[in-house]
Structures are given as C-alpha cells and as structure tokens.
C-alpha cells in the first residue's frame, strides 16, 4: 500500500537541490528494481514527495531516463578528458587511456546504466538522445586518436563503443574481470587505428 506522501512532512529544498535528489533517487530505484517497473509514481514514493512535483521536474518517465543518460555521458567525457590530459603522443598509450576511461566509467555507473541504455533503445526519442551523446563522446575519441592514426571512419569509431558496451556488461556480471575488459578494448582501439593507418598509406601509393 502506497504512503500518502502529500500528508507527510517534506524536507525543504531549492528546486535545483530537489532535482538532484530526485535524479539520485531514480538511480537508486533503477539499481534496486530495474527500469521495467520504473514510473514517476514509484519515484515520488521513494523520494517521499508528491507525484505532481516529480512530473513538474521531468514531464514523464522518458525525461528521467534521458537526464540519467546525459549525466552518464557527461561523466564519461570528463573521465576521458582527465585521462588524456598530458598523455604522450603515442598510439599504444592513447589507446589504453581511451579504453580504460570507457570501461572504468561504465563500471562506476553500475548495472543501472545498462538498464537505462536498454530502456533508451525502446524509444525513438530516447534513442536520439543516446545517439547525440554518443556522437559527442566519439568526437573526443577522434580528436585524441586521429593525430596518431590519420582520419578514422564512422564504422571504426562505432566499433569502439559497441565493443566497450559489450565488455563492460561482461565485467559487470562477473563473466570477465575488469582488467581483461580494459586490455581487450585497448587491443581493439589500437588495431582499428593501425588498420586505418595502413589503409591510408596504401591509398597514397
């Protein structure tokens, strides 16, 4: 039976503080129960606020999921930027940093990220949100790798994300360890870049 949260005392917060609290609570709820049963009503109950307040912040369920994913992508870009700061201009070293940042950020986000990504795939609007965020991340990868490899095509960049997601899922469920996931993605990134370099040299001839 749901509590009548409207009659319960509610901690006074600024709108930005409340928004942050609701997002944090949404992450906890998804971590505990997944996205299949996730609703704004359940979020309101867990956060001990009224449903209209939650709707005012997000509009609908998709709004919450989109914000959670944007936050993840923002942290992922920050992680990559920090890893690359001051890195040596060496393909092996940069490949390792790109791969490590991707896997480490996915692991830090935990299972709730995988559930949010799965939910994003079921909506055209949310899929667009994911694509836009992914494109921004891959633009950073391109900037870091192309000085060492030459121009990278879209397929090569997409392969980094696809493999990174698959390896991170395996590391999260324990079927491989995190070091193996990082090493495998590093090998893939370096191989794609080396192949691109060889193709460019062949074309020049």
N, C-alpha and C positions, 0 to 999 in steps of 0.2 A: 504493500500500500504506500503511495507516494505521500510525502510530507506536504502539508500546506505551507510552503515556504513563504507565502505572502504574509503570513501572520508571525513569522519568526524574525527576531532582530537580525539586521544585516549590517555588516561592517561597512562604515562609510569610506568610500574610496573616490579618488578622482576618476574621470572617465578613462583616462589612459591606464591608470592602475587597475581598474576593473577589467579593461580589455585584456591586459596582460594576465590577470588572474584567470580569466575565462579561457584564454588560449592554453595556459599551463594546465588547467583542469581538463580541458579537452584532450590534451596529450595523455594525461593520466588515465582518463576514461578509455581512450583507444588502446593504451597499453594493457589495461586490465580486461577489456571486453571485446576489442577489435572494432572494426567500422560497421559491421553488418547491422548491429543494433544501435548504432550511434545516432541520436536525434538531438535537436536543440532542447527538447523536453528533458531528456536524460542529463544533458549538460547543465541545465538550470537546476535540476535536483541535486546533482553532485556539487555544484558551486554554491548551493543554498541561496539562490536568487530566483526572481520570478521569470517566467517564460518570456513575457514582453521585453524585459531588459535584455535577454540574450538575443532575441530577434532584432532589437534595436542595434545591437553591435554587429551582427553578421548577416542579417537578412534571411538566410536559410542555411541548411546543412552544408551545401556546396561552398558557401562563403567561409565557413570554419575550415574546411579541408584545404581550400585554396590558400588561406593565410598560413596554415601549418606548413604547407609545402613551400610557399615562398620563403618562410623563415628558414627552413632546412636549406634551400638553395643559397640563401644569403650567407648562412654559416659555412656552407661548403666553399663558396667563393672566398670567404675570409680565410678559411683554413688553407686553401691553395695559395692565396696571395702571401700569407705568412710563411708558408713552406718555401716558396720560390724567392723570397726576399734575400738577396745576397748570394744566390746559388751560383755555382761555377757554370760557365758556358760549355757544358759537356752533356752529350745526349744521354749517356747512361745515368748520370746524376739527376738530370731533369726528369727523365722518365720515371725514375724511382720516386722522386718527390711528387709528381703528378699522381702516380698510382697510390702511393702511401696516403696522400691527402684525401683521395676519393674513398678508399676503404676505411680509413680512420673516422672520417666524418659519418659515413653510413653506420659504422658500429656504434659511434657515440649516440646516434639518434635512436638506435634500438629497433625492436620489432614494430613499434608504432609507425615508423616511417614506411616500412614495407606495406602495412595495411593502408596507409594514406595513398601510397602510389597505386595500389590495386584499385582503390576507390576512384582515383583520378581517371583511370583507364576506362571507366564505365560511363563517362560523361564527356560529350564533345567540348563543352565549355571548359571543364577542368583539364581535359587533355591539352587544350590550347595553353592553359596556364603552365602546365608542365613543359610543353614544348618551348615556350618563350623563356622560361627559366633555364632549361637545358641548353638552349642556344647561347645564352649569355655566359654560362659556365664554359661551354666548348670554345667560345671566343677567347676566353682566358687561356685555355689549353693551346689553342692555335698560336696565340701571341708568344707563349713560352717555348713551344716546340719548333715552330717554323724557321726561326733563325738557325736551327741546328739540322733541320731535315729538308728544308725547302717547303713549298706550298703543300698543305695537306687537304685532301678532298673530304667531302662531307661523309662519305662512307667510312673512312678511316676514323674520323672523329666520333661518329656514331658508334663504332665498334668499341671504343674505349668505354663509353657509358654503358652499353649493353653488357659487356664483359664485367665491368665494375659492379653493376647491379647484381648480376648472377653470382659473382664471387662473394659479395657482401652478404647475400642471402644465405649462402652455404656457411659462411663464417658465423653468422648469427644463429643458425640452427645447430652448429657444432659439428657439421659433417667434414669441414676442413678447419684448420686453425688460421688465425689472422695473419701470421707471418707467411703462410703458404698463399693466402689470398693476395697479399701485397706483392710477393715475389712473382706470382703468375701474371698479375696485371702489369707489373713493371716489364716483364718479358714481352708481353703483347704490345705495349706502347712503344718500346724500343724497336721491335720487329716491324711494326707499321711504319715508323719513321725511317728505318733503314731501307725498307722496300720502296718507300716513296723517293728516297734519295737516289737509289739505283735506277728507278723508272725515269727520273728527271735526267740523269746522266745519259741513259740510253736514248732519250728523246733528243738531247742536244747533239748526239752523234748523227 
